Amino acid sequence: MNRMAVSGMVVALGIVALSGCKTHTTPTTFNRSEVGAARTVESGTIRGLRDVTIQNDSRGVGTATGAVLGGIAGSTIGGSSRANAAGAVAGAAAGGAAGNAMARSTRPGVEITVELQSGRTISVTQDGSSQEFRIGDRVQVSSDGRTTRVTR
């Protein structure tokens, strides 16, 4: 297998690995691990809405993964050890920048304040927009102890 083919496979695997870090759950989308799991459900009334921006938790994983994969891919370019080293450095820089950009992406969200039937008031932040709800809406709040969703 030639070096270009190996480089292409490494870059493709890196993109798949980095895109796997971007998973998120919407009120109508469930991860495989959540299927079949029991969730508690409470009724409540929306008391407040606020549009927010959700950003990925950037812990350097995307940047590091991109740099490593870019360095590996870049090191296969060229016919001499000097060219391979230069390719590795350039590939690591480009891969790190791409991984960092993916890790820092943002998406729209909504913070929903709900007064539960029990009298307790909670706030849930989830993907979406305040336009999907109205203050005074009756909603269901479901939780598995880790992930909580508000739905109408």
C-alpha positions in Angstrom: 0.0 0.0 0.0 1.5 3.4 -1.0 2.0 6.3 1.4 -0.8 8.4 -0.1 -3.3 5.6 0.5 -2.2 5.2 4.1 -2.3 9.0 4.6 -5.9 9.1 3.2 -7.0 6.3 5.5 -5.4 7.9 8.6 -7.1 11.3 7.8 -10.5 9.5 7.2 -10.2 7.6 10.5 -9.4 10.9 12.2 -12.4 12.6 10.8 -14.6 9.8 12.0 -13.0 9.8 15.4 -13.4 13.5 15.8 -17.0 13.6 14.6 -17.8 10.9 17.2 -16.9 13.5 19.8 -19.7 15.8 18.7 -22.7 13.8 19.7 -25.5 15.5 21.5 -29.0 14.6 22.5 -32.1 16.7 21.6 -35.5 16.3 23.3 -36.5 13.9 20.5 -33.2 12.1 19.9 -31.8 9.4 22.2 -28.4 7.8 22.4 -28.3 4.0 22.0 -27.4 3.6 25.7 -30.6 5.4 26.7 -32.9 3.1 24.9 -34.8 0.8 27.3 -33.6 2.7 30.4 -36.2 3.7 32.9 -36.8 7.4 33.3 -38.8 9.3 36.0 -41.4 11.6 34.6 -43.0 14.6 36.3 -45.5 17.2 35.1 -44.9 20.8 35.5 -45.5 24.3 34.2 -43.0 26.5 32.4 -42.2 29.6 34.4 -39.2 31.0 32.4 -37.5 30.7 29.0 -34.1 31.9 27.9 -32.2 31.3 24.6 -28.6 30.2 25.3 -25.6 29.1 23.3 -24.4 25.5 24.0 -20.7 24.9 23.4 -18.9 21.6 23.5 -16.9 20.8 26.6 -13.4 21.6 25.2 -10.9 19.5 27.1 -8.2 19.4 24.5 -9.2 15.9 23.2 -10.2 17.2 19.8 -7.1 19.3 19.4 -4.8 16.5 20.6 -6.4 13.8 18.5 -6.3 16.1 15.4 -2.6 16.9 16.0 -1.7 13.3 16.4 -3.6 12.1 13.4 -2.4 15.1 11.3 1.2 14.4 12.4 1.0 10.7 11.4 -0.6 11.5 8.1 1.9 14.3 7.4 4.9 12.1 8.2 4.1 9.9 5.3 4.5 12.7 2.8 7.9 13.1 1.1 10.7 10.8 0.1 13.3 11.8 2.7 13.4 11.9 6.5 13.6 15.7 6.4 10.5 15.9 4.2 8.7 13.3 6.5 9.6 15.4 9.6 8.4 18.6 7.9 5.2 16.9 6.8 4.6 15.6 10.3 5.0 19.1 11.8 2.7 20.7 9.2 0.2 17.8 9.6 0.2 18.1 13.4 -0.5 21.9 13.2 -3.3 21.5 10.6 -4.8 18.5 12.4 -4.7 20.3 15.8 -6.3 23.4 14.4 -9.1 21.3 12.8 -9.6 19.3 16.0 -9.8 22.5 18.1 -12.3 24.1 15.7 -14.6 21.0 16.0 -14.3 20.9 19.7 -15.2 24.5 20.1 -18.3 24.4 18.0 -21.6 25.9 19.3 -25.3 25.3 18.8 -28.5 27.0 19.9 -30.2 26.0 23.1 -32.9 27.0 25.5 -32.9 27.2 29.3 -36.3 26.2 30.6 -37.4 26.9 34.2 -40.2 24.5 35.2 -42.3 24.5 38.4 -43.0 20.8 39.0 -46.3 19.6 40.4 -44.3 18.7 43.6 -43.7 22.4 44.1 -40.0 22.2 43.3 -38.6 24.5 40.6 -35.9 23.3 38.3 -34.0 24.6 35.3 -33.1 22.5 32.3 -30.9 23.5 29.4 -31.4 21.6 26.2 -31.0 21.9 22.4 -33.7 24.0 20.8 -35.2 27.5 21.0 -37.5 29.4 23.3 -39.8 29.6 20.3 -40.7 25.9 20.9 -42.4 26.7 24.2 -44.4 29.4 26.0 -44.5 30.5 29.6 -47.5 28.7 31.1 -47.2 25.6 28.9 -47.8 22.3 30.7 -44.8 20.1 30.1 -43.3 16.7 31.1 -39.9 16.5 32.6 -38.2 13.2 32.2 -34.9 12.2 33.7 -32.7 9.1 34.1 -30.7 10.8 36.8 -28.1 12.1 34.4 -30.0 13.5 31.4 -33.1 15.5 31.8 -35.5 16.6 29.0 -38.5 18.9 28.8 -41.2 18.0 26.3 -44.8 19.1 25.6 
